[in-house]
Amino acid sequence: MKRLLLLLCFLALLKGSAYSQDSLGLGSNYANLGLPDTVAIGDSVNYSIYLKNWSPNIFFGTVFINMAIDTSAGLQFVGWLDSLTVQLSPGDTIGLNYNDTIPSGLFRIGGNIIVIWPAAINAGTKDSVTATIYVLPASSVGEITDKDHIKVYPNPTPNEVQILQDRPNNDVVRVRIYNALGEEVLVVEHSAIIDLRALPAGTYLAKAEFADKTRSSFKIVKR
């Protein structure tokens, strides 16, 4: 409830300031946050955003950097990433670097769309930035994740992909395929070839287990 009230307050501020000439944004030219495609609960991630003054006036004031997760039920307000007092000349951009841990209970397992936007009492919000990440459960004790020795080809694919690796006698034991909602939609046993023809077009998360007890997670795009 507290987060919802905070979000409503910010929306009111944005609506009230929309008529001002002053406008802040995260810059359409800086849409890449630098987040990894796939993360696990508990992972530490680095990312950057760029705050830009789009208005013809000098901006001076406190800016709140906000984040929400776009779910099937709508935007879920997460909170303030940062608050800072800045002075920006017209057209100026500053880079902001962050390091955060992926918490449990906030992101769903599977695809998550993150939305980040700036807000200030004395300026409107011109734009936001979005990024999609795939979240895995926290790694279990003793689990080894190895992405350096495998390739998946062809990817994107219209029907099937093959897992290629440079380690002999290390057969694929099992591959689990998840959709963007985190639902398991396919399991392939003892085969390096994954047939996706029964699945609709989209982006999927694959978790492969190998004979040497290593595991690897990767995205597959089905056309």
N, C-alpha and C positions, 0 to 999 in steps of 0.2 A: 504494500500500500504506500509506503514511504517513497519508493522509487517511482510509482505511478504519479504521485503528487508532484515530485520533482520534475518529471517529464512534462506534466501539464503546465507547470510554472514556466518551463523553458519554452514550450510551444506558445504560450501567451506572450512571452518576451519577444519571440521571433515574429509573431504576428504584429505586435505593436511597433516593432522596429522596421518592418518591411517597407514603410513609406519613407525611410531615411535614405539619403543619397549614399551614406556610408555602407559598405557591404564587404563582408569577409567571406572567404571560402578556402577550400583545400586544393583548388587549382585543378582544372580538368586535364592539364598536362602532366600531373603528378599522380595518376590513378594507381600506380603500383606501390603498395605499402612495403614491399620487400618481405612479406610473410611467406613462410614455406607452404607448399601445397598441402602437405600432410603433417599433422602434429599429433601427439598423444597427451592425454591428461597428465599434468605434472611437468610437461616440457617447458623449458625456458625459451622464449622467442624474442628476437629483435625485429623492430620495424620502425619505419620513419614516415612522418607526415609533413606536409608543407603548407604553412599558413600564408595566405595571400590577401593583400588589400586591393580589392577590385575597384574601389571608389576613386574619384578625382581629388579627394581630400586626405590630409594626413589623419591617420587613426591613432589615438592614444587611449588606452583603457585596459580593462581586465577581460581576458578571453577564456572561456571554458571550452575545453575539448571533450566532447561527449561521444559515447559509444553505445550502440544498440545491436542486437542480433535479430535479423529478419527471420521469423519463423512462420509456420503455416497459420499461426494465430495472430500474426502481425508483428510489429516492432516491439521487442522486449528491451526496455531501457536498462542498460547495465550500470551506467554511472559516469562520473567524470574521470577521464584519463589524466587530466591536468588542468590547472588554472594558472595563468601567467599574465603579467602586465607587460604590454608591448607598445612600442611606437613604430608605426609603419608608414612610410611615404607612399603616395599613389603608385600602385603596381609592384611594390616591394613584396618579396617572399622570404620567409625564414624556415629553415628545416628544424624539425623537432624529432629527437631520437628517443626510443623507449625500449625497455626490456621488461617483459611480464611473464608470469607463469600461467599456463593454461589451467584454470581451476576446475574442480569437479562440480557437478550440479548446475553449471551455467551453460555449457555447450552440450548439444546433443551429439551422440555418437553418429558419425556420418557427415553430411554436408552442412556447413553453416555459412550464412552470408552476414558479414560484419559491415555495419554502417557507422562511419565516423563523421562528425560535423562540428564546426565551431559555433559558439553563441556568445554574444555580448549585449549588454543592456543598451549601449549607444551605437549599435550597428546591426544591420540585417545579415542574414545568412544567404549567400549566393549559391553555394553548392556543397556537396558532401563527397565522400569517397567510399567505395565499397570494395570488398575483397571476399573471395570464397575460399574457405579452408575445410579440409576433411579431418575430423577429429577421431582418433582411435582411443580405445580404453587404455588405462595406464598399463605399462609393460609389467608382466608378471615377473616374479623373482627368478633369476637365472635365464630369462629370455634374451636371446641375442638377435639383434636386427641387423641385417647385412644387405645394403643396396648396391654396393660397389661392384659386385661380381655377377650381376644379372642385367639382362636387357629384355624388353618386351616388344615384340615386333609381329605384325605392323600395328602401330598405335598412333592415330585412330584406325579403326577397322570396321568393315561392314559386316563381318561374320565371326572370325576367330582370331586369336592371338596366340603366339608361342613364347614361352619363357626360355630364353637363351642364357646360359651361364658358362663360366670358364673353369668350373671345378668338376673334374671327372668323378664318376661314381657317387654323385650326390643327387639322387633322384628327387623329383617333386613328390611329396607325400600327400599334400592336400592344398587346395586353393579355395578360399571362401570369397564370394563376391557380394558386396553390399551396395544398395542404391543410395541416393542422396538423403533419404530419410533414416539411414542407418539400418535398414532391414536386410537380412540375409536373403538373397534371391537365387543363389546358385552355389553348389558345392561340387568341386571336381576332385576326384580321387586318383592318385597315382598316374597323372598325366601332365605333361608340360604344355599341352595344347588346350586352350580354353575356348569352347564353342559358345558364342554369345547370340546365336541366331534366334533363340527363343525370347530374348530380352528386347524391350523397346530401345530406341535410340536414346542416348544420354551418357552421363559420366558416372562411372562406377569405381568403387574402391575395392582393390583386391588384396587379400592377405594370404601369402604363400608360406607353406611350411616345407622344410627340406629334410632329407635323411640325416644330415649332420646336426639337427636340432636348431639350425638357424631359421630365422623368419624374415620376411621382407614384405613391405606394404607399398603399393603403387596404384596410380590411377589408370583406368582404361576408358577410352572414349569410344562408344559404339555409335556409328553413323546410322 
